[in-house]
Amino acid sequence: MKKGLVVLGMVFGLYLIARALAEPFVIDLSDPASYRDDWGGPSLAGVLLVHCGPGVVSAVLIGRAVDARWRRRTQTRLGRGDTRA
């Protein structure tokens, strides 16, 4: 069950990251009418915060999880008699 939730969370997080990367290309940054009615509107900063913010948070959380797993695996290998640094 836990692995399923982790996979589901990773897929959702990757979706948010992809959406955050695509958002500046989807809206016309020089035309306020293209994003005025979007969530976070009518300001460009609000729209980008609402649409890109969750992707940035997801990227940070996924990066921390991958780093923690990498460090844990490295510590485990070094603890078994492998003296390489």
C-alpha positions as CSV (number, residue, x, y, z in Angstrom):
1,M,0.0,0.0,0.0
2,K,2.8,2.4,0.9
3,K,4.7,1.8,-2.3
4,G,1.5,2.5,-4.3
5,L,1.0,5.8,-2.5
6,V,4.6,6.7,-3.2
7,V,4.3,6.0,-6.9
8,L,1.0,7.9,-7.0
9,G,2.6,10.9,-5.3
10,M,5.6,10.8,-7.6
11,V,3.3,10.7,-10.7
12,F,1.3,13.6,-9.4
13,G,4.5,15.5,-8.4
14,L,5.9,15.0,-11.9
15,Y,2.6,16.2,-13.4
16,L,2.9,19.4,-11.3
17,I,6.5,19.9,-12.4
18,A,5.6,19.5,-16.1
19,R,2.7,21.9,-15.6
20,A,5.0,24.5,-14.0
21,L,7.5,24.2,-16.8
22,A,4.8,24.6,-19.5
23,E,2.7,27.4,-17.9
24,P,4.9,30.3,-19.0
25,F,4.7,29.0,-22.6
26,V,0.9,28.5,-22.5
27,I,0.0,32.0,-21.5
28,D,0.9,35.1,-23.4
29,L,3.1,36.9,-20.8
30,S,2.7,40.3,-22.6
31,D,-1.1,40.1,-22.9
32,P,-2.9,40.4,-19.5
33,A,-6.2,39.4,-21.2
34,S,-4.7,35.8,-21.7
35,Y,-4.3,35.2,-17.9
36,R,-6.7,37.7,-16.3
37,D,-9.4,35.1,-15.6
38,D,-7.0,32.3,-14.5
39,W,-6.6,31.3,-10.9
40,G,-4.3,33.8,-9.2
41,G,-5.3,36.5,-11.7
42,P,-5.5,39.2,-12.7
43,S,-1.8,39.8,-11.9
44,L,0.9,37.8,-13.7
45,A,2.8,37.1,-10.5
46,G,-0.4,35.6,-8.9
47,V,-1.0,33.4,-11.9
48,L,2.6,32.1,-12.0
49,L,2.6,31.6,-8.2
50,V,-0.6,29.5,-8.3
51,H,0.3,27.5,-11.4
52,C,4.0,27.1,-11.0
53,G,4.3,27.2,-7.2
54,P,3.1,23.6,-6.6
55,G,5.6,22.4,-9.3
56,V,8.5,24.1,-7.5
57,V,7.4,22.6,-4.2
58,S,7.1,19.2,-5.8
59,A,10.5,19.4,-7.4
60,V,12.1,20.3,-4.0
61,L,10.4,17.5,-2.2
62,I,11.2,14.9,-4.8
63,G,14.8,16.1,-5.0
64,R,15.1,15.8,-1.2
65,A,13.6,12.3,-1.2
66,V,15.9,11.2,-4.0
67,D,18.9,12.7,-2.2
68,A,17.9,11.0,1.1
69,R,17.5,7.6,-0.7
70,W,20.9,8.1,-2.4
71,R,22.6,8.9,0.8
72,R,21.0,6.0,2.6
73,R,22.1,3.5,-0.1
74,T,25.6,5.0,-0.1
75,Q,25.8,4.7,3.7
76,T,24.6,1.1,3.6
77,R,27.2,0.2,1.0
78,L,30.0,1.8,2.9
79,G,28.9,0.1,6.1
80,R,29.4,-3.3,4.6
81,G,33.1,-3.2,4.4
82,D,33.4,-1.1,1.2
83,T,36.0,1.6,2.1
84,R,35.6,3.7,-1.0
85,A,34.5,7.2,-0.4
